[in-house]
Amino acid sequence: MAEMSFRAPGALRLGVNIDHVATIRNARGGEHPDPVRAAHQAADAGADGITAHLREDRRHISDADIDRLMDEISLPLNLEMAATEEMLAIALRHKPHAACIVPERREERTTEGGLDAAGGHNHLLPMIRQLTDTEIRVSLFIAADPRQLDAAVQLGAPVVELHTGPYCEAVIDGNEEAIARELRTLKDAATYGASIGLEVHAGHGLTFDSVGPVAEIPELAELNIGHFLIGEAIFSGLDSAIRRMRSLMDRARAGTSGRETA
Ligand code: PXP
């Protein structure tokens, strides 16, 4: 099994989500653009892992994409999946490095949009046990909420991914008060999560403008970024978009500014 950490302890890993390469491919059918080719390019550009979400409706990534990602890429695969029997069987068959359980239906979500790990305990527990027994590293995509962090520990999940959507929306709105509040919430959750033994990741909606302050949070081990990078690739190419994101993350983590000034 591929190991996720090629970086020094304390460094921040970048998982590149390639879902929306498949979205563009599926708009016409056929094979172009190929998400597996994007995964190879992401590896060359400095990504530490590849993330793909096999949705129940297969709107972007397909089962064949997962087969090929498992066979052809050297980076660890983080499979995003709903907590369903179908997805569990697929994960157990493929044994990706990690499985990130995400909500796909409204009733599985908290008001902030993350997985309701607290409310879904009885449903999630046997799935998390089976994934863990198969040596798949389980992560739960949750709101930056201490109740959800406690629930992740009770479920035996070693990793959580904090939902950065509310913070990213505040950045898009230019609402300084909301930016400060959401950033504080993320920082507090990362600190609390690490203090109770969780490995803490973050992602959703991150861009060149919003990544710096998140990357500065020292307890975060990994960011997962997709839509913006694939969109930016239209203008600057995927390699360049990933390299710039990587550099912003590294500069923020090193204590120099990771905020875009241009
Ligand atoms: N993390 C999780 C759990 C996600 O579901 C997604 C979106 O698929 C991302 C990160 C990446 O979000 P974005 O595509 O907005 O960068």
Residues whose N, C-alpha, C, O or C-beta is under 5 A from the ligand:
A	BS01	PXP	N17 H53 V102 F141 G203 H204 G205 L206 N224 I225 G226 H227 F228
